[in-house]
């Protein structure tokens, strides 16, 4: 279940980076969830850390008032 949530969040990040919604983020999220599950607990930690870092960066830029530059 946690793998599916992480996959969904990764897919959403890919869609946001792309700027357009669509199938690409969903496919990449599902593929990343499968890949992270095959890596075992280390994969789940890495996927969770990626999502947490992105959320932290987004929150930090929104508080500073500067637009996010996409990096």
mmCIF file of the N, C-alpha and C atoms, coordinates in Angstrom:
data_MODEL
# 
_entry.id   MODEL 
# 
loop_
_atom_site.group_PDB 
_atom_site.id 
_atom_site.type_symbol 
_atom_site.label_atom_id 
_atom_site.label_alt_id 
_atom_site.label_comp_id 
_atom_site.label_asym_id 
_atom_site.label_entity_id 
_atom_site.label_seq_id 
_atom_site.pdbx_PDB_ins_code 
_atom_site.Cartn_x 
_atom_site.Cartn_y 
_atom_site.Cartn_z 
_atom_site.occupancy 
_atom_site.B_iso_or_equiv 
_atom_site.pdbx_formal_charge 
_atom_site.auth_seq_id 
_atom_site.auth_comp_id 
_atom_site.auth_asym_id 
_atom_site.auth_atom_id 
_atom_site.pdbx_PDB_model_num 
ATOM 1   N N  . UNK A 1 1  ? 0.814  -1.182 0.000   1.00 0.00 ? 1  UNK A N  1 
ATOM 2   C CA . UNK A 1 1  ? 0.000  0.000  0.000   1.00 0.00 ? 1  UNK A CA 1 
ATOM 3   C C  . UNK A 1 1  ? 0.870  1.263  0.000   1.00 0.00 ? 1  UNK A C  1 
ATOM 4   N N  . UNK A 1 2  ? 1.930  1.257  0.797   1.00 0.00 ? 2  UNK A N  1 
ATOM 5   C CA . UNK A 1 2  ? 2.810  2.423  0.848   1.00 0.00 ? 2  UNK A CA 1 
ATOM 6   C C  . UNK A 1 2  ? 3.487  2.623  -0.501  1.00 0.00 ? 2  UNK A C  1 
ATOM 7   N N  . UNK A 1 3  ? 3.820  1.521  -1.170  1.00 0.00 ? 3  UNK A N  1 
ATOM 8   C CA . UNK A 1 3  ? 4.447  1.618  -2.488  1.00 0.00 ? 3  UNK A CA 1 
ATOM 9   C C  . UNK A 1 3  ? 3.539  2.287  -3.505  1.00 0.00 ? 3  UNK A C  1 
ATOM 10  N N  . UNK A 1 4  ? 2.250  2.006  -3.428  1.00 0.00 ? 4  UNK A N  1 
ATOM 11  C CA . UNK A 1 4  ? 1.305  2.636  -4.346  1.00 0.00 ? 4  UNK A CA 1 
ATOM 12  C C  . UNK A 1 4  ? 1.185  4.130  -4.087  1.00 0.00 ? 4  UNK A C  1 
ATOM 13  N N  . UNK A 1 5  ? 1.212  4.501  -2.814  1.00 0.00 ? 5  UNK A N  1 
ATOM 14  C CA . UNK A 1 5  ? 1.132  5.927  -2.471  1.00 0.00 ? 5  UNK A CA 1 
ATOM 15  C C  . UNK A 1 5  ? 2.379  6.655  -2.967  1.00 0.00 ? 5  UNK A C  1 
ATOM 16  N N  . UNK A 1 6  ? 3.545  6.062  -2.742  1.00 0.00 ? 6  UNK A N  1 
ATOM 17  C CA . UNK A 1 6  ? 4.788  6.672  -3.210  1.00 0.00 ? 6  UNK A CA 1 
ATOM 18  C C  . UNK A 1 6  ? 4.793  6.757  -4.729  1.00 0.00 ? 6  UNK A C  1 
ATOM 19  N N  . UNK A 1 7  ? 4.323  5.714  -5.407  1.00 0.00 ? 7  UNK A N  1 
ATOM 20  C CA . UNK A 1 7  ? 4.239  5.735  -6.867  1.00 0.00 ? 7  UNK A CA 1 
ATOM 21  C C  . UNK A 1 7  ? 3.314  6.829  -7.367  1.00 0.00 ? 7  UNK A C  1 
ATOM 22  N N  . UNK A 1 8  ? 2.194  7.026  -6.677  1.00 0.00 ? 8  UNK A N  1 
ATOM 23  C CA . UNK A 1 8  ? 1.265  8.083  -7.073  1.00 0.00 ? 8  UNK A CA 1 
ATOM 24  C C  . UNK A 1 8  ? 1.893  9.461  -6.892  1.00 0.00 ? 8  UNK A C  1 
ATOM 25  N N  . UNK A 1 9  ? 2.619  9.649  -5.800  1.00 0.00 ? 9  UNK A N  1 
ATOM 26  C CA . UNK A 1 9  ? 3.267  10.936 -5.562  1.00 0.00 ? 9  UNK A CA 1 
ATOM 27  C C  . UNK A 1 9  ? 4.386  11.199 -6.567  1.00 0.00 ? 9  UNK A C  1 
ATOM 28  N N  . UNK A 1 10 ? 5.137  10.158 -6.909  1.00 0.00 ? 10 UNK A N  1 
ATOM 29  C CA . UNK A 1 10 ? 6.187  10.315 -7.932  1.00 0.00 ? 10 UNK A CA 1 
ATOM 30  C C  . UNK A 1 10 ? 5.554  10.661 -9.273  1.00 0.00 ? 10 UNK A C  1 
ATOM 31  N N  . UNK A 1 11 ? 4.463  9.995  -9.627  1.00 0.00 ? 11 UNK A N  1 
ATOM 32  C CA . UNK A 1 11 ? 3.765  10.301 -10.875 1.00 0.00 ? 11 UNK A CA 1 
ATOM 33  C C  . UNK A 1 11 ? 3.245  11.725 -10.908 1.00 0.00 ? 11 UNK A C  1 
ATOM 34  N N  . UNK A 1 12 ? 2.753  12.206 -9.781  1.00 0.00 ? 12 UNK A N  1 
ATOM 35  C CA . UNK A 1 12 ? 2.265  13.587 -9.710  1.00 0.00 ? 12 UNK A CA 1 
ATOM 36  C C  . UNK A 1 12 ? 3.416  14.579 -9.889  1.00 0.00 ? 12 UNK A C  1 
ATOM 37  N N  . UNK A 1 13 ? 4.564  14.264 -9.305  1.00 0.00 ? 13 UNK A N  1 
ATOM 38  C CA . UNK A 1 13 ? 5.734  15.132 -9.469  1.00 0.00 ? 13 UNK A CA 1 
ATOM 39  C C  . UNK A 1 13 ? 6.168  15.189 -10.935 1.00 0.00 ? 13 UNK A C  1 
ATOM 40  N N  . UNK A 1 14 ? 6.124  14.074 -11.617 1.00 0.00 ? 14 UNK A N  1 
ATOM 41  C CA . UNK A 1 14 ? 6.503  14.045 -13.031 1.00 0.00 ? 14 UNK A CA 1 
ATOM 42  C C  . UNK A 1 14 ? 5.519  14.873 -13.844 1.00 0.00 ? 14 UNK A C  1 
ATOM 43  N N  . UNK A 1 15 ? 4.236  14.765 -13.545 1.00 0.00 ? 15 UNK A N  1 
ATOM 44  C CA . UNK A 1 15 ? 3.242  15.576 -14.255 1.00 0.00 ? 15 UNK A CA 1 
ATOM 45  C C  . UNK A 1 15 ? 3.427  17.061 -13.983 1.00 0.00 ? 15 UNK A C  1 
ATOM 46  N N  . UNK A 1 16 ? 3.754  17.424 -12.764 1.00 0.00 ? 16 UNK A N  1 
ATOM 47  C CA . UNK A 1 16 ? 3.979  18.837 -12.447 1.00 0.00 ? 16 UNK A CA 1 
ATOM 48  C C  . UNK A 1 16 ? 5.211  19.374 -13.149 1.00 0.00 ? 16 UNK A C  1 
ATOM 49  N N  . UNK A 1 17 ? 6.252  18.576 -13.210 1.00 0.00 ? 17 UNK A N  1 
ATOM 50  C CA . UNK A 1 17 ? 7.475  19.008 -13.874 1.00 0.00 ? 17 UNK A CA 1 
ATOM 51  C C  . UNK A 1 17 ? 7.244  19.175 -15.371 1.00 0.00 ? 17 UNK A C  1 
ATOM 52  N N  . UNK A 1 18 ? 6.437  18.295 -15.938 1.00 0.00 ? 18 UNK A N  1 
ATOM 53  C CA . UNK A 1 18 ? 6.140  18.341 -17.365 1.00 0.00 ? 18 UNK A CA 1 
ATOM 54  C C  . UNK A 1 18 ? 5.274  19.547 -17.708 1.00 0.00 ? 18 UNK A C  1 
ATOM 55  N N  . UNK A 1 19 ? 4.387  19.930 -16.807 1.00 0.00 ? 19 UNK A N  1 
ATOM 56  C CA . UNK A 1 19 ? 3.513  21.067 -17.048 1.00 0.00 ? 19 UNK A CA 1 
ATOM 57  C C  . UNK A 1 19 ? 2.190  20.687 -17.676 1.00 0.00 ? 19 UNK A C  1 
ATOM 58  N N  . UNK A 1 20 ? 2.074  19.469 -18.115 1.00 0.00 ? 20 UNK A N  1 
ATOM 59  C CA . UNK A 1 20 ? 0.825  18.991 -18.703 1.00 0.00 ? 20 UNK A CA 1 
ATOM 60  C C  . UNK A 1 20 ? 0.415  17.721 -17.977 1.00 0.00 ? 20 UNK A C  1 
ATOM 61  N N  . UNK A 1 21 ? -0.858 17.565 -17.774 1.00 0.00 ? 21 UNK A N  1 
ATOM 62  C CA . UNK A 1 21 ? -1.354 16.328 -17.186 1.00 0.00 ? 21 UNK A CA 1 
ATOM 63  C C  . UNK A 1 21 ? -1.354 15.251 -18.244 1.00 0.00 ? 21 UNK A C  1 
ATOM 64  N N  . UNK A 1 22 ? -1.647 14.047 -17.851 1.00 0.00 ? 22 UNK A N  1 
ATOM 65  C CA . UNK A 1 22 ? -1.750 13.012 -18.848 1.00 0.00 ? 22 UNK A CA 1 
ATOM 66  C C  . UNK A 1 22 ? -1.278 11.664 -18.357 1.00 0.00 ? 22 UNK A C  1 
ATOM 67  N N  . UNK A 1 23 ? -1.032 10.811 -19.302 1.00 0.00 ? 23 UNK A N  1 
ATOM 68  C CA . UNK A 1 23 ? -0.712 9.424  -19.032 1.00 0.00 ? 23 UNK A CA 1 
ATOM 69  C C  . UNK A 1 23 ? 0.738  9.227  -18.611 1.00 0.00 ? 23 UNK A C  1 
ATOM 70  N N  . UNK A 1 24 ? 1.611  10.131 -18.993 1.00 0.00 ? 24 UNK A N  1 
ATOM 71  C CA . UNK A 1 24 ? 3.037  9.962  -18.723 1.00 0.00 ? 24 UNK A CA 1 
ATOM 72  C C  . UNK A 1 24 ? 3.329  9.826  -17.237 1.00 0.00 ? 24 UNK A C  1 
ATOM 73  N N  . UNK A 1 25 ? 2.781  10.699 -16.416 1.00 0.00 ? 25 UNK A N  1 
ATOM 74  C CA . UNK A 1 25 ? 3.014  10.652 -14.979 1.00 0.00 ? 25 UNK A CA 1 
ATOM 75  C C  . UNK A 1 25 ? 2.453  9.389  -14.348 1.00 0.00 ? 25 UNK A C  1 
ATOM 76  N N  . UNK A 1 26 ? 1.284  8.970  -14.814 1.00 0.00 ? 26 UNK A N  1 
ATOM 77  C CA . UNK A 1 26 ? 0.671  7.763  -14.262 1.00 0.00 ? 26 UNK A CA 1 
ATOM 78  C C  . UNK A 1 26 ? 1.503  6.526  -14.579 1.00 0.00 ? 26 UNK A C  1 
ATOM 79  N N  . UNK A 1 27 ? 1.981  6.440  -15.801 1.00 0.00 ? 27 UNK A N  1 
ATOM 80  C CA . UNK A 1 27 ? 2.789  5.291  -16.198 1.00 0.00 ? 27 UNK A CA 1 
ATOM 81  C C  . UNK A 1 27 ? 4.121  5.284  -15.450 1.00 0.00 ? 27 UNK A C  1 
ATOM 82  N N  . UNK A 1 28 ? 4.751  6.433  -15.362 1.00 0.00 ? 28 UNK A N  1 
ATOM 83  C CA . UNK A 1 28 ? 6.034  6.514  -14.664 1.00 0.00 ? 28 UNK A CA 1 
ATOM 84  C C  . UNK A 1 28 ? 5.854  6.250  -13.166 1.00 0.00 ? 28 UNK A C  1 
ATOM 85  N N  . UNK A 1 29 ? 4.768  6.706  -12.583 1.00 0.00 ? 29 UNK A N  1 
ATOM 86  C CA . UNK A 1 29 ? 4.501  6.445  -11.177 1.00 0.00 ? 29 UNK A CA 1 
ATOM 87  C C  . UNK A 1 29 ? 4.281  4.966  -10.910 1.00 0.00 ? 29 UNK A C  1 
ATOM 88  N N  . UNK A 1 30 ? 3.522  4.305  -11.787 1.00 0.00 ? 30 UNK A N  1 
ATOM 89  C CA . UNK A 1 30 ? 3.286  2.872  -11.618 1.00 0.00 ? 30 UNK A CA 1 
ATOM 90  C C  . UNK A 1 30 ? 4.580  2.083  -11.804 1.00 0.00 ? 30 UNK A C  1 
ATOM 91  N N  . UNK A 1 31 ? 5.385  2.493  -12.783 1.00 0.00 ? 31 UNK A N  1 
ATOM 92  C CA . UNK A 1 31 ? 6.661  1.811  -13.011 1.00 0.00 ? 31 UNK A CA 1 
ATOM 93  C C  . UNK A 1 31 ? 7.606  2.022  -11.834 1.00 0.00 ? 31 UNK A C  1 
ATOM 94  N N  . UNK A 1 32 ? 7.632  3.225  -11.300 1.00 0.00 ? 32 UNK A N  1 
ATOM 95  C CA . UNK A 1 32 ? 8.521  3.488  -10.167 1.00 0.00 ? 32 UNK A CA 1 
ATOM 96  C C  . UNK A 1 32 ? 8.062  2.723  -8.928  1.00 0.00 ? 32 UNK A C  1 
ATOM 97  N N  . UNK A 1 33 ? 6.754  2.597  -8.742  1.00 0.00 ? 33 UNK A N  1 
ATOM 98  C CA . UNK A 1 33 ? 6.257  1.834  -7.599  1.00 0.00 ? 33 UNK A CA 1 
ATOM 99  C C  . UNK A 1 33 ? 6.680  0.374  -7.707  1.00 0.00 ? 33 UNK A C  1 
ATOM 100 N N  . UNK A 1 34 ? 6.575  -0.190 -8.891  1.00 0.00 ? 34 UNK A N  1 
ATOM 101 C CA . UNK A 1 34 ? 7.012  -1.576 -9.100  1.00 0.00 ? 34 UNK A CA 1 
ATOM 102 C C  . UNK A 1 34 ? 8.503  -1.732 -8.886  1.00 0.00 ? 34 UNK A C  1 
ATOM 103 N N  . UNK A 1 35 ? 9.265  -0.789 -9.395  1.00 0.00 ? 35 UNK A N  1 
ATOM 104 C CA . UNK A 1 35 ? 10.716 -0.831 -9.239  1.00 0.00 ? 35 UNK A CA 1 
ATOM 105 C C  . UNK A 1 35 ? 11.112 -0.702 -7.772  1.00 0.00 ? 35 UNK A C  1 
ATOM 106 N N  . UNK A 1 36 ? 10.477 0.220  -7.055  1.00 0.00 ? 36 UNK A N  1 
ATOM 107 C CA . UNK A 1 36 ? 10.804 0.416  -5.643  1.00 0.00 ? 36 UNK A CA 1 
ATOM 108 C C  . UNK A 1 36 ? 10.418 -0.799 -4.801  1.00 0.00 ? 36 UNK A C  1 
ATOM 109 N N  . UNK A 1 37 ? 9.322  -1.463 -5.156  1.00 0.00 ? 37 UNK A N  1 
ATOM 110 C CA . UNK A 1 37 ? 8.928  -2.669 -4.430  1.00 0.00 ? 37 UNK A CA 1 
ATOM 111 C C  . UNK A 1 37 ? 9.931  -3.790 -4.635  1.00 0.00 ? 37 UNK A C  1 
ATOM 112 N N  . UNK A 1 38 ? 10.476 -3.885 -5.828  1.00 0.00 ? 38 UNK A N  1 
ATOM 113 C CA . UNK A 1 38 ? 11.465 -4.935 -6.106  1.00 0.00 ? 38 UNK A CA 1 
ATOM 114 C C  . UNK A 1 38 ? 12.769 -4.685 -5.360  1.00 0.00 ? 38 UNK A C  1 
ATOM 115 N N  . UNK A 1 39 ? 13.063 -3.436 -5.057  1.00 0.00 ? 39 UNK A N  1 
ATOM 116 C CA . UNK A 1 39 ? 14.274 -3.113 -4.306  1.00 0.00 ? 39 UNK A CA 1 
ATOM 117 C C  . UNK A 1 39 ? 14.110 -3.406 -2.821  1.00 0.00 ? 39 UNK A C  1 
ATOM 118 N N  . UNK A 1 40 ? 12.894 -3.626 -2.370  1.00 0.00 ? 40 UNK A N  1 
ATOM 119 C CA . UNK A 1 40 ? 12.648 -3.949 -0.975  1.00 0.00 ? 40 UNK A CA 1 
ATOM 120 C C  . UNK A 1 40 ? 12.564 -2.716 -0.102  1.00 0.00 ? 40 UNK A C  1 
ATOM 121 N N  . UNK A 1 41 ? 12.913 -2.864 1.150   1.00 0.00 ? 41 UNK A N  1 
ATOM 122 C CA . UNK A 1 41 ? 12.785 -1.741 2.085   1.00 0.00 ? 41 UNK A CA 1 
ATOM 123 C C  . UNK A 1 41 ? 13.660 -0.546 1.698   1.00 0.00 ? 41 UNK A C  1 
ATOM 124 N N  . UNK A 1 42 ? 14.801 -0.810 1.121   1.00 0.00 ? 42 UNK A N  1 
ATOM 125 C CA . UNK A 1 42 ? 15.678 0.300  0.706   1.00 0.00 ? 42 UNK A CA 1 
ATOM 126 C C  . UNK A 1 42 ? 14.999 1.137  -0.369  1.00 0.00 ? 42 UNK A C  1 
ATOM 127 N N  . UNK A 1 43 ? 14.301 0.498  -1.281  1.00 0.00 ? 43 UNK A N  1 
ATOM 128 C CA . UNK A 1 43 ? 13.581 1.223  -2.320  1.00 0.00 ? 43 UNK A CA 1 
ATOM 129 C C  . UNK A 1 43 ? 12.474 2.091  -1.760  1.00 0.00 ? 43 UNK A C  1 
ATOM 130 N N  . UNK A 1 44 ? 11.773 1.575  -0.770  1.00 0.00 ? 44 UNK A N  1 
ATOM 131 C CA . UNK A 1 44 ? 10.706 2.362  -0.152  1.00 0.00 ? 44 UNK A CA 1 
ATOM 132 C C  . UNK A 1 44 ? 11.277 3.581  0.562   1.00 0.00 ? 44 UNK A C  1 
ATOM 133 N N  . UNK A 1 45 ? 12.408 3.403  1.220   1.00 0.00 ? 45 UNK A N  1 
ATOM 134 C CA . UNK A 1 45 ? 13.043 4.532  1.903   1.00 0.00 ? 45 UNK A CA 1 
ATOM 135 C C  . UNK A 1 45 ? 13.504 5.567  0.884   1.00 0.00 ? 45 UNK A C  1 
ATOM 136 N N  . UNK A 1 46 ? 14.113 5.113  -0.209  1.00 0.00 ? 46 UNK A N  1 
ATOM 137 C CA . UNK A 1 46 ? 14.574 6.048  -1.242  1.00 0.00 ? 46 UNK A CA 1 
ATOM 138 C C  . UNK A 1 46 ? 13.413 6.792  -1.894  1.00 0.00 ? 46 UNK A C  1 
ATOM 139 N N  . UNK A 1 47 ? 12.338 6.083  -2.213  1.00 0.00 ? 47 UNK A N  1 
ATOM 140 C CA . UNK A 1 47 ? 11.165 6.728  -2.808  1.00 0.00 ? 47 UNK A CA 1 
ATOM 141 C C  . UNK A 1 47 ? 10.510 7.710  -1.858  1.00 0.00 ? 47 UNK A C  1 
ATOM 142 N N  . UNK A 1 48 ? 10.395 7.327  -0.601  1.00 0.00 ? 48 UNK A N  1 
ATOM 143 C CA . UNK A 1 48 ? 9.824  8.227  0.390   1.00 0.00 ? 48 UNK A CA 1 
ATOM 144 C C  . UNK A 1 48 ? 10.686 9.459  0.609   1.00 0.00 ? 48 UNK A C  1 
ATOM 145 N N  . UNK A 1 49 ? 12.011 9.265  0.584   1.00 0.00 ? 49 UNK A N  1 
ATOM 146 C CA . UNK A 1 49 ? 12.926 10.402 0.752   1.00 0.00 ? 49 UNK A CA 1 
ATOM 147 C C  . UNK A 1 49 ? 12.815 11.362 -0.428  1.00 0.00 ? 49 UNK A C  1 
ATOM 148 N N  . UNK A 1 50 ? 12.644 10.832 -1.644  1.00 0.00 ? 50 UNK A N  1 
ATOM 149 C CA . UNK A 1 50 ? 12.492 11.678 -2.827  1.00 0.00 ? 50 UNK A CA 1 
ATOM 150 C C  . UNK A 1 50 ? 11.239 12.545 -2.717  1.00 0.00 ? 50 UNK A C  1 
ATOM 151 N N  . UNK A 1 51 ? 10.155 11.925 -2.348  1.00 0.00 ? 51 UNK A N  1 
ATOM 152 C CA . UNK A 1 51 ? 8.889  12.654 -2.228  1.00 0.00 ? 51 UNK A CA 1 
ATOM 153 C C  . UNK A 1 51 ? 8.971  13.684 -1.099  1.00 0.00 ? 51 UNK A C  1 
ATOM 154 N N  . UNK A 1 52 ? 9.580  13.305 0.021   1.00 0.00 ? 52 UNK A N  1 
ATOM 155 C CA . UNK A 1 52 ? 9.710  14.241 1.139   1.00 0.00 ? 52 UNK A CA 1 
ATOM 156 C C  . UNK A 1 52 ? 10.588 15.430 0.766   1.00 0.00 ? 52 UNK A C  1 
ATOM 157 N N  . UNK A 1 53 ? 11.655 15.200 0.031   1.00 0.00 ? 53 UNK A N  1 
ATOM 158 C CA . UNK A 1 53 ? 12.545 16.289 -0.400  1.00 0.00 ? 53 UNK A CA 1 
ATOM 159 C C  . UNK A 1 53 ? 11.808 17.249 -1.322  1.00 0.00 ? 53 UNK A C  1 
ATOM 160 N N  . UNK A 1 54 ? 11.041 16.723 -2.253  1.00 0.00 ? 54 UNK A N  1 
ATOM 161 C CA . UNK A 1 54 ? 10.276 17.570 -3.161  1.00 0.00 ? 54 UNK A CA 1 
ATOM 162 C C  . UNK A 1 54 ? 9.244  18.399 -2.402  1.00 0.00 ? 54 UNK A C  1 
ATOM 163 N N  . UNK A 1 55 ? 8.575  17.779 -1.437  1.00 0.00 ? 55 UNK A N  1 
ATOM 164 C CA . UNK A 1 55 ? 7.577  18.514 -0.648  1.00 0.00 ? 55 UNK A CA 1 
ATOM 165 C C  . UNK A 1 55 ? 8.250  19.599 0.195   1.00 0.00 ? 55 UNK A C  1 
ATOM 166 N N  . UNK A 1 56 ? 9.408  19.286 0.759   1.00 0.00 ? 56 UNK A N  1 
ATOM 167 C CA . UNK A 1 56 ? 10.152 20.270 1.557   1.00 0.00 ? 56 UNK A CA 1 
ATOM 168 C C  . UNK A 1 56 ? 10.585 21.451 0.695   1.00 0.00 ? 56 UNK A C  1 
ATOM 169 N N  . UNK A 1 57 ? 11.116 21.162 -0.494  1.00 0.00 ? 57 UNK A N  1 
ATOM 170 C CA . UNK A 1 57 ? 11.545 22.235 -1.391  1.00 0.00 ? 57 UNK A CA 1 
ATOM 171 C C  . UNK A 1 57 ? 10.379 23.113 -1.818  1.00 0.00 ? 57 UNK A C  1 
ATOM 172 N N  . UNK A 1 58 ? 9.250  22.498 -2.122  1.00 0.00 ? 58 UNK A N  1 
ATOM 173 C CA . UNK A 1 58 ? 8.076  23.251 -2.555  1.00 0.00 ? 58 UNK A CA 1 
ATOM 174 C C  . UNK A 1 58 ? 7.562  24.135 -1.421  1.00 0.00 ? 58 UNK A C  1 
ATOM 175 N N  . UNK A 1 59 ? 7.564  23.631 -0.212  1.00 0.00 ? 59 UNK A N  1 
ATOM 176 C CA . UNK A 1 59 ? 7.100  24.417 0.926   1.00 0.00 ? 59 UNK A CA 1 
ATOM 177 C C  . UNK A 1 59 ? 8.056  25.568 1.222   1.00 0.00 ? 59 UNK A C  1 
ATOM 178 N N  . UNK A 1 60 ? 9.346  25.318 1.108   1.00 0.00 ? 60 UNK A N  1 
ATOM 179 C CA . UNK A 1 60 ? 10.341 26.350 1.368   1.00 0.00 ? 60 UNK A CA 1 
ATOM 180 C C  . UNK A 1 60 ? 10.242 27.475 0.344   1.00 0.00 ? 60 UNK A C  1 
ATOM 181 N N  . UNK A 1 61 ? 10.046 27.144 -0.937  1.00 0.00 ? 61 UNK A N  1 
ATOM 182 C CA . UNK A 1 61 ? 9.932  28.187 -1.954  1.00 0.00 ? 61 UNK A CA 1 
ATOM 183 C C  . UNK A 1 61 ? 8.625  28.958 -1.828  1.00 0.00 ? 61 UNK A C  1 
ATOM 184 N N  . UNK A 1 62 ? 7.564  28.289 -1.391  1.00 0.00 ? 62 UNK A N  1 
ATOM 185 C CA . UNK A 1 62 ? 6.298  29.008 -1.245  1.00 0.00 ? 62 UNK A CA 1 
ATOM 186 C C  . UNK A 1 62 ? 6.345  29.968 -0.061  1.00 0.00 ? 62 UNK A C  1 
ATOM 187 N N  . UNK A 1 63 ? 7.084  29.641 0.966   1.00 0.00 ? 63 UNK A N  1 
ATOM 188 C CA . UNK A 1 63 ? 7.215  30.526 2.114   1.00 0.00 ? 63 UNK A CA 1 
ATOM 189 C C  . UNK A 1 63 ? 8.114  31.720 1.821   1.00 0.00 ? 63 UNK A C  1 
ATOM 190 N N  . UNK A 1 64 ? 9.106  31.525 0.953   1.00 0.00 ? 64 UNK A N  1 
ATOM 191 C CA . UNK A 1 64 ? 10.038 32.610 0.670   1.00 0.00 ? 64 UNK A CA 1 
ATOM 192 C C  . UNK A 1 64 ? 9.428  33.658 -0.259  1.00 0.00 ? 64 UNK A C  1 
ATOM 193 N N  . UNK A 1 65 ? 8.407  33.294 -1.005  1.00 0.00 ? 65 UNK A N  1 
ATOM 194 C CA . UNK A 1 65 ? 7.752  34.247 -1.889  1.00 0.00 ? 65 UNK A CA 1 
ATOM 195 C C  . UNK A 1 65 ? 8.365  34.306 -3.267  1.00 0.00 ? 65 UNK A C  1 
ATOM 196 N N  . UNK A 1 66 ? 9.437  33.569 -3.488  1.00 0.00 ? 66 UNK A N  1 
ATOM 197 C CA . UNK A 1 66 ? 10.064 33.542 -4.798  1.00 0.00 ? 66 UNK A CA 1 
ATOM 198 C C  . UNK A 1 66 ? 9.490  32.400 -5.620  1.00 0.00 ? 66 UNK A C  1 
ATOM 199 N N  . UNK A 1 67 ? 9.322  32.575 -6.930  1.00 0.00 ? 67 UNK A N  1 
ATOM 200 C CA . UNK A 1 67 ? 8.806  31.486 -7.745  1.00 0.00 ? 67 UNK A CA 1 
ATOM 201 C C  . UNK A 1 67 ? 9.821  30.372 -7.860  1.00 0.00 ? 67 UNK A C  1 
ATOM 202 N N  . UNK A 1 68 ? 9.309  29.163 -7.968  1.00 0.00 ? 68 UNK A N  1 
ATOM 203 C CA . UNK A 1 68 ? 10.183 28.005 -8.090  1.00 0.00 ? 68 UNK A CA 1 
ATOM 204 C C  . UNK A 1 68 ? 10.784 27.981 -9.493  1.00 0.00 ? 68 UNK A C  1 
ATOM 205 N N  . UNK A 1 69 ? 12.080 27.717 -9.586  1.00 0.00 ? 69 UNK A N  1 
ATOM 206 C CA . UNK A 1 69 ? 12.755 27.764 -10.879 1.00 0.00 ? 69 UNK A CA 1 
ATOM 207 C C  . UNK A 1 69 ? 12.773 26.426 -11.582 1.00 0.00 ? 69 UNK A C  1 
ATOM 208 N N  . UNK A 1 70 ? 12.196 25.374 -11.032 1.00 0.00 ? 70 UNK A N  1 
ATOM 209 C CA . UNK A 1 70 ? 12.093 24.096 -11.717 1.00 0.00 ? 70 UNK A CA 1 
ATOM 210 C C  . UNK A 1 70 ? 13.281 23.189 -11.541 1.00 0.00 ? 70 UNK A C  1 
ATOM 211 N N  . UNK A 1 71 ? 14.196 23.543 -10.678 1.00 0.00 ? 71 UNK A N  1 
ATOM 212 C CA . UNK A 1 71 ? 15.362 22.682 -10.459 1.00 0.00 ? 71 UNK A CA 1 
ATOM 213 C C  . UNK A 1 71 ? 15.076 21.727 -9.337  1.00 0.00 ? 71 UNK A C  1 
# 
